[in-house]
């Protein structure tokens, strides 16, 4: 069924199914919007945007951002601009199908205050070493710039194939996590890769399982367990060519835990 996948590993799927709770599907189906959400304010989208931003070192506090979105309280522009850009990218994703064109458009929104216009929704052209925001330590060396386009296209071919296949809830979560991980390791953009990866993960789930995915607090779960998040991402190795996806299981198992958040 998955033999045609180009870059996403499938050899951990059987073990993953054994480790993931049988309650994953009913827990997902039980997701619902927050009562305080309105036509102009999405509580869970706000939480997703600010917690994903906090993972990347943004200073805006979660509670303050929710007041900003819910009560229109004004803060300094440098605090709200990047989370607001990400919020708009989530809204855009909720209103559009997951296609490569829409994904690049979403990155343009994400990077509105991160990158010059020419760099938004465009592959990086230089090599990149990824640093951990909290400590400044080197996390890993991303894919060589000369391979970024090829590797990204392979990933997107896998996404397109998976979009056409009938998958169980556990399989959707497995592939969503691997899409997140493979994307981060390619690191195709000059900035905004982490934010884009977490959005892409959720967008894929929504594409396969419907709009309840937007109520899944995956970003909050990663933020609450940010040290483990980085540790699990980094456990594959430092150099792109030497990544060992056999060590991916701890990261893959983080996403289902978001159902309990």
N, C-alpha and C positions, 0 to 999 in steps of 0.2 A: 504493500500500500504506500509506503514512504520511500521506496527504493530510488525514486527520482530526485529526492532532495539533494541539493548541491553542497550545502555548507552547514546545515543544522544537523547535529548528530541525533540518531534515533536509538542508539544502542542502550541508552539508560531508561528507555520508556517502560520496559517491563518491570524493572525495579521500582521506578517511580510510581507506577500503578499500585504496587504492593504497599508502598509507604504512605500514599495519600488516603485520607479517610474516605470511607464510602459515603460520608455525609457531605462531601463537597458539592454535589449537584443540588440537593435540597437547600443547603446553606446559600448557594448562589441564587437559586430561584427565590429565596426569601428576602433578598436585598430589596430595599425600597428607598425612595427619596426621603430626605429629612422634612419634617413638617414645617420647618421655618423657611424652606425654599419658596421662592415666588417666581413669577414670570420674568423678573429682571435680576434675580439673585439665586444662584445655585450654591447651596451650602457645601455639598460634597465636592463640587468643582473648585470652590474656593479653598477647601482644605487640601485638595490634591495640588493645586497650584502653589500654595505657600509652603507646604511641606517638601515638595520636590525642589522648590527654590532654596529652602533652608539646607537641604542636603548639599547644595552647591555653594553654600557659604553666605547666602543673602541674610541681612541683619534683621529684617522685619520679623517681629514676633508673630506667632500664629494667631493669638487672640487679637492683637492689634489689626492684623490684616482682615480678620473676619468682621471686626467693627468697621473697618474701611469699606468693605464690600456690602455689608448688611445695612449699615447706618449712614453710609456716605460720609464718614468722618475723614477729614483731610489730614494727610501726613506729608512729610518732605518727599518731593518727587523721586529722589534717589533711593528711597525705601520702597516705594510702591511700583515703580515703572516696570522692573523686570518680572515680579510676580504677576502684575496686571497683563503683561505681554503673554506670559504663559497661560494665564486664565483665558485670554482670547484665543490662544491656540487650542485649548481644550474645547471651548465652545465651537470653534471651527470644525474640529474633529467630530464632535457630536452631530454636526449638521451635514457631514460629508462622508462618502464612502472612503475606505482605506485604499487609496491608489498612490502610486509613486508621485504623481503630479500634486495631489493634495498633501502628501507628506512633506514635500519640499515647500509647499505654500505654508504649512504649519511651522516649519523651521524658520521661514521668513518672519513669521509673527513672533516666535520665541526669541529670535536674535535681534529684534528691533532696537534694543538698547545694549546689545552685547557686541555686535559686529557692524562694520560699515556695510552699506547696502549691497555692494558687489560681492560680499562674502556670505550673505544670507541665502540659504537654500542652494549653496554651491559647495562642491567638494574642496577640501583643503589641498594645498599644493606643496606643503612642507611636511617633513617628518615631525612626529609629536611624542613627547614623553608626558604622561598623565600624572599630575600631582594630586595628592590628597589635600583637600581644602583646609581641614582642621589642623593638620600637622606640617604641611609642606613637604612631606615625604614623597618620594617617587613611588607611584603605584605600579605602573607598567609602561612598556613601550608599545604604542599603538601600531597598527599595520603600517607598513611603509607607504608613503604617499603615492608611489608609482603603482601600487596595487589597490588603492582605495576604490576606484571606480569599478574595477573588476569584481572585487569582493562584495561591494555593496550590491551590484547587479545580481550576483549569485544569491545573496540573501533575499533580494526582492523576488527572484524567481521562485525561491522556496515559499515565500509568503503568498505569492499568487497561486501556487499549487495547493497550499494548505487551505486557501480560501474556497477552493472548489471541492474539498473533500469533507465527508461527513465524519465529524470527530466527536468523541465523548467529552464531557466537561473536563475530566482529568487530562485528556490529550490536549485540549485547548490550553489549559493552564501550563502544561509541560512545554508546548511549543511557544507560547507567549513568553515564558521565562527565558527560553533559549534565544528567541528573537532579541529580547532585551540584552542578554549577555553577549551574543555575537555582534550586535550593533555597537555596544560599548567597546568591544575589543577592536573593531574596525576603526571606530572614532572618525567618521567621515568628514565632520565639519571642524572648523577652527574653534568653535565654542558652541555651547548649548547641547552637547552630545548626551549628557546625563539626563537632562530635562526631556530631550527628544526621545531617548530610549524608554523612559518610563511612560511617556505618552503613547509611544508606539506599542508597547506591551498591552496597555489597556485598550487602545484602539483596535488591536487585533482581537481581543476578547469580545469587544462590542460587535465587531464584524461577524464573529462566529456565533455568539450566544445572545446578542441583543443588547438593548440600551441599559439593562440592569447593571452592566459592567461599569457604567459611569458612577455607580454608587459604591463600588468596591474601593476600599481605602488602602490600596497597595502602597501608594506614596507615603501615607502616614505610617504604615507598618515599617517601611524601609527607613523612614526618618527616626522613628522611635527606637529602631535597632540599627542605627547608622554604622556603628563600629562593626557589627556582624555583617552588615550589608557590604561594606568595603572589604572586609576580611574574606568573605565568600567569593566576591568578584576577583580578588587578587590571588585566590588559592590556585588558580590555573597555571600561574607562572608569570614571570616578568616580561619575557620577550614574546612578541606575537608568534613567531615561527615555532616556538617551543610550548605553546599553550597545550595543556592536557585537559580536555573536556571530560575525561573520566572522573575528574575531581569536582564536577559541576553540581553534584547532587545537593550539597548544603544550600547553594543558592537557589536551585530549582524548588526546594521545599519551603522557601520563604513566602512565595506568592500565596499558596493556599492558606497560610496563617493569617492573611489579611481578611479572610472571611470571619475571623473571630474578633476583629478590631471594632 
